Amino acid sequence: MRQNFHFHCFYVRSLHRWQQLYDRAGASVLQPVHHTSLDHHRLTLHIKRDDLLHASISGNKWRKLKYVLRQALSDEAAGLLSFGGAWSNHLHALAAAGHALGVPTVGIVRGEPEYAANPTLTDARAWGMTLDFVDRQTYRRRHDADFLAALALKYPGFYIIPEGGSCPLALPGVAELWRELPDCDQLILPVASGGTLAGLLSARPASTHVTGYAVLKGKDWLADTIHELYSPAADDSGWQLRLEHHGGGYAKCRAEDRGAIAALSEALAVPLEPVYSGKALLGLFRDIEAGRYPSGSRLIFLHTGGLQGARS
Ligand SMILES: Cc1ncc(COP(=O)(O)O)c(C=O)c1O
């Protein structure tokens, strides 16, 4: 009884910390940018700097994790467990969030234990995350019921969050972003597991079209994943995926693209990394130069953070 009371007080305190954490952050900056290609095509572009939302729970992770964390705390979970690669922005943010809330975290990491020394996982360990390395074959089973049941036995009472934090509870936190935006014709963002795009679609104003630049070889499964997360997206013609700008696949970036991303970063005065925001912004500029965006359009690009991964 006494122990139950003690645990209950612990979660009340953690929920209070959650509230303070999210109350403290205001809206992220909306930065106007200038570029000759924009002038040439008579477009305006602002960058929504979600990379600046929080020092360590960066970008879309801040928004995607918001209600997932609250749910886990309300459920009085023993800890938070999720999945990712050795440079995962999601595991990095989850470890930081667990540390801020005083809740234990576990990362199921794809790869060899030697990766524990890289900057991403060094930070995660410093924030108290337990790293559990699995080989690629085992990692592929991260959605299987029997694998998840085995993890639940190994880490009893832990709240299990899917890879990338993409789950239905990620959507409302992302949807709140619209409150911070002025009217625009296009909102543009990088897409990987689809949770951020699904969250935006769940509250899309009718006057704004959403374009997601896939940073991996998406084909049909990516749209299906988004429909699974938010089923009305299947009948919504107000969004599209651009699948041609993956640059060879997830986390791949050709030398000439790296150079082009660095040049864009300098010209726009915005820090970029080559896996998400840099790759998607490069795709956007190539589409602008190909005349894909109607003259006079007001564009907003969502910088989803992930700059910590650029230390690789
Ligand atoms: C920095 C960054 N930007 C964008 C994405 C893509 O977001 P989503 O997986 O919700 O499509 C991710 C994660 O996967 C990310 O880490």
The ligand as an SDF file (V2000), in Angstrom:
LIG
                    3D

 16 16  0  0  0  0  0  0  0  0999 V2000
   14.8390   14.5930  -38.0970 C   0  0  0  0  0  0  0  0  0  0  0  0
   13.7380   13.8100  -38.6930 C   0  0  0  0  0  0  0  0  0  0  0  0
   12.9780   14.3810  -39.6310 N   0  0  0  0  0  0  0  0  0  0  0  0
   11.9720   13.7190  -40.2140 C   0  0  0  0  0  0  0  0  0  0  0  0
   11.6750   12.4180  -39.8670 C   0  0  0  0  0  0  0  0  0  0  0  0
   10.5540   11.7470  -40.5590 C   0  0  0  0  0  0  0  0  0  0  0  0
    9.4030   11.7990  -39.8000 O   0  0  0  0  0  0  0  0  0  0  0  0
    8.3420   10.6350  -39.9030 P   0  0  0  0  0  0  0  0  0  0  0  0
    9.0590    9.3720  -39.4990 O   0  0  0  0  0  0  0  0  0  0  0  0
    7.2790   11.0200  -38.9520 O   0  0  0  0  0  0  0  0  0  0  0  0
    7.8990   10.5660  -41.3180 O   0  0  0  0  0  0  0  0  0  0  0  0
   12.4350   11.7830  -38.8590 C   0  0  0  0  0  0  0  0  0  0  0  0
   12.1810   10.4420  -38.3480 C   0  0  0  0  0  0  0  0  0  0  0  0
   11.9030    9.4960  -38.8250 O   0  0  0  0  0  0  0  0  0  0  0  0
   13.5030   12.4960  -38.2880 C   0  0  0  0  0  0  0  0  0  0  0  0
   14.2860   11.9360  -37.3440 O   0  0  0  0  0  0  0  0  0  0  0  0
  1  2  1  0
  2  3  1  0
  2 15  2  0
  3  4  2  0
  4  5  1  0
  5  6  1  0
  5 12  2  0
  6  7  1  0
  7  8  1  0
  8  9  2  0
  8 10  1  0
  8 11  1  0
 12 13  1  0
 12 15  1  0
 13 14  2  0
 15 16  1  0
M  END
$$$$
